[in-house]
């Protein structure tokens, strides 16, 4: 049986990056247990990194989708789930540690702003490409 992931689907992106985030965080947990990272900052940074990676990947895959409205709706739900997953994993793995929540809250807000900007830029790029293709078809029948 061959497993096929559809990377153009936001929930597939969520599953793939969520699993990768979990594996990398478990590796960082080993550093936390050895005392090399007393505050668990690396786990929070890994969470923010995977969230930003999801935002970028998700926005760029918007160019390939056929049904834009459906993709954007699933994309927003996927981003919310990714925020809950990454922040929940980081919080769960650093329980009992003094976690840098104020700093991470502002980082997550910046990533949210970046995600919205990525979506708008790619949306406008897609609209410009569609317009250019329509114009090209009008002049070259």
C-alpha positions in Angstrom: 0.0 0.0 0.0 1.4 3.3 -1.1 0.8 6.3 1.2 0.1 9.5 -0.8 0.0 12.8 0.8 -1.7 15.7 -1.0 0.5 18.7 -0.1 -2.0 21.0 -1.8 -4.5 20.3 1.0 -4.0 22.5 4.2 -4.9 19.6 6.6 -2.3 17.4 4.9 0.3 20.2 5.4 -0.9 20.4 9.0 -0.4 16.7 9.6 3.0 16.5 8.0 4.4 19.6 9.7 2.7 18.8 13.0 4.4 15.4 13.1 7.7 16.8 12.1 7.3 19.5 14.9 6.6 16.8 17.4 9.7 14.7 16.4 12.0 17.8 16.5 10.5 18.9 19.9 11.1 15.4 21.3 14.8 15.7 20.3 14.9 19.2 22.0 13.3 17.6 25.1 16.5 15.5 25.4 18.5 18.8 25.7 16.0 20.1 28.2 16.4 17.0 30.3 20.2 17.2 30.3 20.0 20.7 31.7 21.4 22.4 28.6 18.2 24.4 28.0 16.9 25.3 31.5 14.0 27.4 30.4 12.8 25.4 27.5 13.3 28.2 25.0 14.4 25.9 22.2 11.1 24.0 22.4 9.2 27.3 22.0 11.4 28.4 19.2 11.0 25.1 17.4 7.2 25.6 17.7 7.3 29.1 16.3 9.6 28.0 13.5 7.2 25.2 12.4 4.3 27.6 12.6 6.1 30.1 10.3 7.0 27.2 8.0 3.4 26.2 7.8 2.4 29.8 7.1 4.8 30.1 4.2 4.1 26.7 2.7 0.4 27.1 3.1 0.4 30.5 1.4 2.5 29.4 -1.5 0.4 26.3 -2.2 -2.5 28.7 -2.7 -1.2 29.3 -6.2 -1.8 25.7 -7.2 -5.3 25.3 -6.0 -8.3 25.3 -8.2 -11.0 26.2 -5.7 -9.6 29.3 -4.0 -12.5 29.9 -1.6 -12.4 26.3 -0.2 -8.7 26.4 0.1 -8.6 29.7 2.0 -11.3 28.5 4.5 -9.4 25.3 5.1 -6.2 27.2 5.3 -7.4 29.4 8.1 -8.8 26.5 10.1 -5.5 24.7 9.5 -3.5 27.7 10.7 -5.6 27.9 13.9 -5.1 24.2 14.5 -1.4 24.5 13.9 -1.2 27.4 16.4 -3.0 25.2 19.0 -0.8 22.2 18.2 2.5 23.9 18.3 1.8 26.1 21.4 0.1 23.1 23.1 3.1 20.8 22.4 5.6 23.5 23.6 3.5 24.2 26.7 3.1 20.5 27.5 6.7 19.7 27.1 7.9 22.6 29.2 5.4 22.1 32.1 7.2 22.8 35.3 9.7 25.0 33.6 9.7 28.8 33.7 8.5 29.3 30.1 9.0 32.5 28.1 5.3 33.0 27.4 5.3 36.8 27.1 8.1 36.7 24.5 6.5 33.8 22.6 3.1 35.5 22.6 4.5 38.5 20.8 6.4 36.1 18.4 3.2 34.2 17.6 1.4 37.5 16.9 4.2 38.5 14.5 3.8 35.1 12.8 0.1 35.7 12.5 0.7 39.0 10.9 3.2 37.4 8.5 0.7 34.7 7.6 -2.0 37.3 6.7 0.6 39.2 4.7 1.7 36.0 2.9 -1.9 35.1 2.1 -2.6 38.6 0.7 0.5 38.7 -1.4 -0.1 35.3 -2.9 -3.8 36.1 -3.5 -2.9 39.3 -5.3 -0.2 37.4 -7.3 -2.8 34.9 -8.3 -5.3 37.5 -9.4 -2.6 39.3 -11.5 -1.6 36.0 -13.1 -5.2 35.2 -13.9 -5.7 38.6 -15.4 -2.5 38.4 -17.5 -3.6 34.9 -18.8 -7.0 36.2 -19.8 -5.4 39.2 -21.6 -3.0 36.9 -23.3 -5.9 34.6 -24.5 -7.8 37.6 -25.8 -4.9 38.8 -28.0 -3.8 35.3 -29.1 -6.9 33.2 -29.9 
